[in-house]
Amino acid sequence: MLRSVFTKTLWDQRRSLLAWAVGLTGIGVLYASFYPMVNTPEMRAALESYPQAMIDAMGFDDVTSPAGYLGATTLGMLCPAIIIIMAAAVGGSAIAGEEENGRLDLTLAHPVSRWSVLLQRCAAMVVSMLGVTAALGLALLAISGPAQIDSIGPANLVAGALHLALLGIFFGSLALGLGAATGRRSIVYLAVAVVAIVGYFGNNLGPTIEGLHWLRDISPFHFYQGGVPLRNGIQPADLAVLAGVSALMVIAGGLAFDRRDVAV
């Protein structure tokens, strides 16, 4: 066994993390490279024929600009979907997955507390999210010239990647905390899916529906992209909200994990 739960977790996940990084980067680079085909008079004319409600819901109100295109496609739908799936997988397997597979007892048999296991697994999840999104950010920087998105600027591309990492940490913390509290991955996956779907459509459609404006204000996607980091850079207040709620979910899961009987 390696020196700590943290290092062993990262070592055990090294192949899957590489696969996540390659997949996220590949999708991001692929769709970013499509921008020159979108930045045309024909596309602008086509968008003018779309209903405004559809444009607002899909975030296509400024899709012909580099920041608007990346914000609506690469960093608006595709990469967030991948990072949320990764968060559910990594967070769900950290405690609940090991408990269901009967391996958690081997970890707890070492002189390490439940809180220590939980927090070290959380730290590994955070490092994983920062690592794969950093790979995406570097890839976008590398192709920014050929893809004609260099007007966004390196600092704002880094901001977009950092905000994506915090979105992943939010959902990873939800998965980790709920998995620690219940010991069941099925509950984790269901909760992540519900929060992601309601949060996404609440952020995009909430303002257009009478009486549902409040959904946008509590959506994690609002704090992810509401400040438009690709244009305005890092939004410290939004990141603080995502980080703070993430910490609360992990703490709540830890309190339940420390008290319940573990099925091992």
Secondary structure, DSSP 8 states (H G I E B T S, - for coil): --SSHHHHHHHHTHHHHHHHHHHHHHHHHHHHTTHHHHSSHHHHHHHHTS-HHHHHHHT-TTTTSHHHHHHHTIIIIIHHHHHHHHHHHHHHIIIIIHHHTT-HHHHHTSS--HHHHHHHHHHHHHHHHHHHHHHHHHHHHHHTTTTT-GGG-HHHHHHHHHHHHHHHHHHHHHHHHHHHHH--HHHHHHHHHHHHHHHHHHHHHGGGSTT-HHHHHH-HHHHHHTT-HHHH---HHHHHHHHHHHHHHHHHHHHHHHHS----
